[in-house]
Amino acid sequence: MINNKRFLITLDLFLTIIFPAFLISFSFTFSQSVRVGMFSILLLALLSGIIIPNYLISWLVIILTTFGIAFLLIGYVIMPNSAKLCLILAFPVEASLVSVITNYVIHWKHEVTNFKDAKRLINHYDLHLKLQTEYNAIKFLNHEMNLIRKNPDYHLSSKITLISWANHQQFEQFNHDQHADNLLQIAKILKNTRLASEFIYYLGNATFAIISPNINEEVAKKVDNTTFTKLQILPAPLPQHLKFASERISNDNIKNYRNAKAIFKHLKRELETDLITEYLIKDGTHE
């Protein structure tokens, strides 16, 4: 269907160029008045097809064609019939062809805009988990870091926590639907257990981020314990595969991180280190 549409549009574009070229070249076999009239009509058709909406073009074609037939065929005009026919057909045919191209271009621009909007939405928002993505997390955390730097007297801080499902790829290969449902359950628990002043994001690769601005450590620990307890209810062996890493950014250590990406990179490295350490412990136990 798409190929047929492309073919029709290409054909229309071809005819839009060839048709007026043929009429102009053919008009040179007649008098100068016919040539000037032909050029004027084609120019009017081109402008009408570009500027005037499609539904008005139809009425304009009917009205002008009716007047043209009445004037050239019924009226007393000394001119070859072939010239009259060309003058009558010039406007309706060319205006219709140009109108089709114009509508296609407008529709194409809308599709491109919609595609960009959809792509932007997908990049910034996970539709399955209904959570904002890493792009928004980085943007927000950079803003928080700037506030901490600019206002040292306020003693601001932000705690960043990552929760990652280790080895989720292996599980996804054999249980794709359950994998998606598990991620949904994790997201649901985070939404239900975190404070309203906290911000939850999905970073991809089965990793969630929680940014907790200006929440003291005592409250943060209580909330973390509640979240951890709820996550243990998830079907086994998922709870055992959940890894946690956190960092509190304040005046004391903000110089260690250039931006939000550096913080996330540090926390992800911690998750990987914990996973490697766990494997080494298991290997040592087996030996």
VMD Tcl script that draws the C-alpha trace (Angstrom):
set ca {
  {0.00 0.00 0.00}
  {2.85 2.37 0.86}
  {4.57 1.54 -2.43}
  {1.36 2.25 -4.34}
  {1.04 5.61 -2.58}
  {4.61 6.50 -3.42}
  {4.04 5.55 -7.04}
  {0.91 7.71 -7.27}
  {2.66 10.69 -5.68}
  {5.63 10.28 -8.03}
  {3.27 10.04 -10.99}
  {1.39 13.14 -9.83}
  {4.64 15.08 -9.47}
  {5.74 13.95 -12.91}
  {2.43 15.05 -14.46}
  {2.53 18.35 -12.57}
  {5.77 19.17 -14.38}
  {5.10 17.56 -17.76}
  {1.53 18.83 -18.26}
  {2.29 22.59 -18.10}
  {5.51 22.07 -20.08}
  {3.50 20.40 -22.83}
  {0.83 23.13 -22.84}
  {3.38 25.95 -22.96}
  {5.31 24.31 -25.79}
  {2.05 23.58 -27.62}
  {0.86 27.18 -27.18}
  {3.80 28.40 -29.29}
  {1.97 27.07 -32.34}
  {-0.72 29.71 -31.75}
  {-0.77 33.47 -31.46}
  {0.95 35.46 -28.73}
  {-2.36 36.15 -26.97}
  {-2.91 32.39 -26.55}
  {0.62 31.97 -25.16}
  {0.16 34.79 -22.65}
  {-3.25 33.45 -21.66}
  {-1.88 29.93 -21.24}
  {1.04 31.10 -19.10}
  {-1.28 33.23 -16.91}
  {-3.74 30.38 -16.39}
  {-0.98 27.92 -15.46}
  {0.53 30.43 -13.03}
  {-2.89 30.96 -11.45}
  {-3.37 27.18 -11.22}
  {0.02 26.75 -9.55}
  {-0.66 29.45 -6.95}
  {-4.20 28.19 -6.33}
  {-3.03 24.61 -5.80}
  {-0.43 25.75 -3.27}
  {-2.39 28.39 -1.36}
  {-6.06 27.46 -1.54}
  {-7.40 24.53 0.57}
  {-8.40 21.36 -1.22}
  {-12.15 21.70 -0.73}
  {-12.11 25.24 -2.16}
  {-10.06 24.13 -5.14}
  {-12.90 21.86 -6.22}
  {-15.40 24.73 -6.24}
  {-12.92 27.05 -7.95}
  {-12.29 24.46 -10.67}
  {-16.02 24.02 -11.28}
  {-16.73 27.76 -11.41}
  {-13.76 28.75 -13.60}
  {-14.21 25.78 -15.92}
  {-17.88 26.69 -16.37}
  {-16.97 30.29 -17.18}
  {-14.22 29.14 -19.52}
  {-16.53 26.82 -21.44}
  {-19.20 29.50 -21.64}
  {-16.77 32.13 -22.87}
  {-14.58 30.10 -25.23}
  {-17.00 27.53 -26.66}
  {-20.41 29.16 -26.45}
  {-19.19 32.74 -26.90}
  {-17.87 34.18 -30.16}
  {-14.08 33.82 -29.88}
  {-11.99 33.41 -33.01}
  {-9.49 30.76 -31.99}
  {-8.68 27.18 -33.01}
  {-10.69 24.60 -31.10}
  {-7.49 22.88 -29.95}
  {-6.33 26.15 -28.34}
  {-9.71 26.60 -26.65}
  {-9.58 23.05 -25.29}
  {-6.05 23.58 -23.91}
  {-7.05 26.84 -22.23}
  {-10.12 25.20 -20.67}
  {-8.19 22.17 -19.36}
  {-5.11 24.07 -18.17}
  {-6.48 25.40 -14.89}
  {-8.54 22.45 -13.56}
  {-5.91 19.82 -14.39}
  {-2.84 21.73 -13.16}
  {-4.57 23.10 -10.05}
  {-5.76 19.60 -9.10}
  {-2.31 18.08 -9.62}
  {-0.59 20.79 -7.58}
  {-3.25 20.50 -4.85}
  {-2.55 16.78 -4.47}
  {1.18 17.44 -4.10}
  {0.54 20.24 -1.59}
  {-1.75 18.05 0.52}
  {0.82 15.27 0.48}
  {3.59 17.64 1.62}
  {1.38 18.97 4.44}
  {0.43 15.43 5.47}
  {4.06 14.35 5.31}
  {5.13 17.28 7.51}
  {2.48 16.29 10.06}
  {3.67 12.67 9.99}
  {7.28 13.75 10.50}
  {6.24 15.97 13.41}
  {4.15 13.17 14.94}
  {7.02 10.72 14.50}
  {9.43 13.09 16.22}
  {6.94 13.65 19.04}
  {6.43 9.90 19.43}
  {10.18 9.28 19.40}
  {10.69 12.04 21.96}
  {7.96 10.54 24.15}
  {9.51 7.07 23.96}
  {12.95 8.47 24.78}
  {11.64 10.46 27.73}
  {8.89 8.19 29.05}
  {8.54 4.43 29.43}
  {4.98 3.67 28.34}
  {4.94 0.20 29.90}
  {6.14 1.22 33.35}
  {4.70 4.74 33.16}
  {7.96 6.21 34.40}
  {10.25 8.90 33.05}
  {13.52 7.67 31.58}
  {17.23 8.35 32.07}
  {17.10 11.53 29.98}
  {14.74 13.16 32.47}
  {16.64 11.73 35.45}
  {19.89 13.28 34.24}
  {18.20 16.59 33.51}
  {16.58 16.75 36.96}
  {19.68 15.63 38.86}
  {21.83 18.20 37.04}
  {19.35 20.83 38.19}
  {19.60 19.58 41.78}
  {23.40 19.60 41.62}
  {23.39 23.18 40.37}
  {21.19 24.19 43.30}
  {23.60 22.55 45.75}
  {26.58 24.32 44.17}
  {24.92 27.73 44.02}
  {23.50 27.61 47.55}
  {26.14 26.15 49.89}
  {24.63 27.96 52.89}
  {21.36 26.05 52.47}
  {23.07 22.69 53.13}
  {21.05 21.01 50.39}
  {21.48 17.35 49.52}
  {20.06 14.71 47.21}
  {20.20 10.97 47.67}
  {20.35 8.89 44.51}
  {19.45 5.21 44.73}
  {19.70 2.62 41.97}
  {17.80 -0.66 42.07}
  {18.85 -3.14 39.41}
  {17.69 -6.62 38.48}
  {20.88 -8.60 37.89}
  {20.99 -11.15 35.05}
  {17.52 -10.15 33.91}
  {18.47 -10.80 30.28}
  {18.64 -14.56 30.87}
  {15.20 -14.52 32.46}
  {13.78 -12.41 29.64}
  {14.95 -14.87 26.97}
  {12.72 -17.62 28.32}
  {9.97 -15.64 30.09}
  {9.45 -12.41 28.18}
  {5.93 -11.74 29.47}
  {6.85 -12.56 33.07}
  {9.93 -10.36 32.73}
  {7.76 -7.41 31.71}
  {5.33 -8.15 34.53}
  {8.15 -8.31 37.09}
  {9.40 -4.89 36.02}
  {5.86 -3.60 36.34}
  {5.59 -5.03 39.85}
  {8.88 -3.42 40.88}
  {7.71 -0.07 39.51}
  {4.40 -0.42 41.35}
  {6.14 -1.13 44.67}
  {8.43 1.87 44.22}
  {5.49 4.15 43.46}
  {3.60 2.90 46.53}
  {6.48 3.01 49.02}
  {8.42 6.13 48.09}
  {7.59 9.60 49.35}
  {5.71 12.13 47.25}
  {8.79 14.37 47.28}
  {10.92 11.65 45.66}
  {11.30 11.07 41.93}
  {11.35 7.61 40.34}
  {12.89 6.93 36.93}
  {13.53 3.91 34.73}
  {17.05 3.93 33.29}
  {16.58 0.88 31.08}
  {18.33 -2.48 31.41}
  {16.03 -3.36 34.35}
  {17.46 -0.52 36.44}
  {15.41 2.00 38.41}
  {16.63 5.28 39.88}
  {15.20 7.15 42.85}
  {16.20 10.76 43.46}
  {15.40 12.00 46.96}
  {16.07 15.74 47.34}
  {16.60 17.13 50.86}
  {15.38 14.09 52.80}
  {17.36 13.45 55.97}
  {19.16 10.15 56.33}
  {16.95 8.83 59.13}
  {13.77 9.21 57.08}
  {15.54 7.91 53.97}
  {16.57 4.72 55.79}
  {13.01 4.08 56.96}
  {11.65 4.54 53.45}
  {14.40 2.30 52.02}
  {13.58 -0.42 54.55}
  {9.90 -0.25 53.64}
  {10.75 -0.53 49.95}
  {13.16 -3.41 50.56}
  {10.57 -5.30 52.62}
  {7.93 -4.95 49.91}
  {10.36 -6.07 47.21}
  {11.01 -9.30 49.13}
  {7.38 -10.29 48.49}
  {8.04 -10.56 44.76}
  {8.16 -14.09 43.27}
  {11.41 -15.96 43.85}
  {14.16 -15.79 42.81}
  {13.67 -12.14 41.82}
  {14.28 -10.59 45.30}
  {17.68 -12.30 45.52}
  {18.69 -10.81 42.17}
  {17.87 -7.20 43.07}
  {20.97 -5.07 43.66}
  {21.07 -1.69 45.39}
  {23.52 1.22 45.25}
  {23.12 4.72 46.62}
  {24.99 7.98 47.03}
  {24.10 11.19 48.85}
  {25.26 14.35 47.09}
  {25.94 17.38 49.27}
  {28.45 20.19 49.72}
  {30.93 17.66 51.07}
  {31.29 15.52 47.95}
  {29.69 17.33 45.03}
  {33.14 18.33 43.75}
  {33.78 14.65 43.08}
  {31.10 14.55 40.38}
  {31.10 16.74 37.32}
  {27.47 16.06 36.45}
  {24.57 13.62 36.82}
  {26.03 11.20 34.28}
  {29.12 10.82 36.44}
  {26.97 9.92 39.46}
  {24.96 7.33 37.55}
  {28.16 5.89 36.09}
  {29.62 5.58 39.59}
  {26.51 3.85 40.97}
  {26.25 1.48 38.01}
  {29.89 0.55 38.54}
  {29.09 -0.21 42.18}
  {26.28 -2.52 41.08}
  {28.62 -4.33 38.70}
  {31.30 -4.62 41.40}
  {28.83 -6.11 43.87}
  {27.72 -8.61 41.26}
  {31.30 -9.67 40.48}
  {32.08 -9.97 44.20}
  {29.01 -12.17 44.66}
  {30.16 -14.49 41.86}
  {33.64 -14.73 43.38}
  {32.19 -15.61 46.78}
  {30.02 -18.32 45.22}
  {32.99 -19.74 43.29}
  {35.06 -19.79 46.49}
  {32.28 -21.59 48.33}
  {32.06 -24.28 45.68}
  {35.78 -24.83 45.82}
}
mol new
graphics top color blue
foreach p $ca { graphics top sphere $p radius 0.5 }
foreach p [lrange $ca 0 end-1] q [lrange $ca 1 end] { graphics top cylinder $p $q radius 0.2 }
display resetview
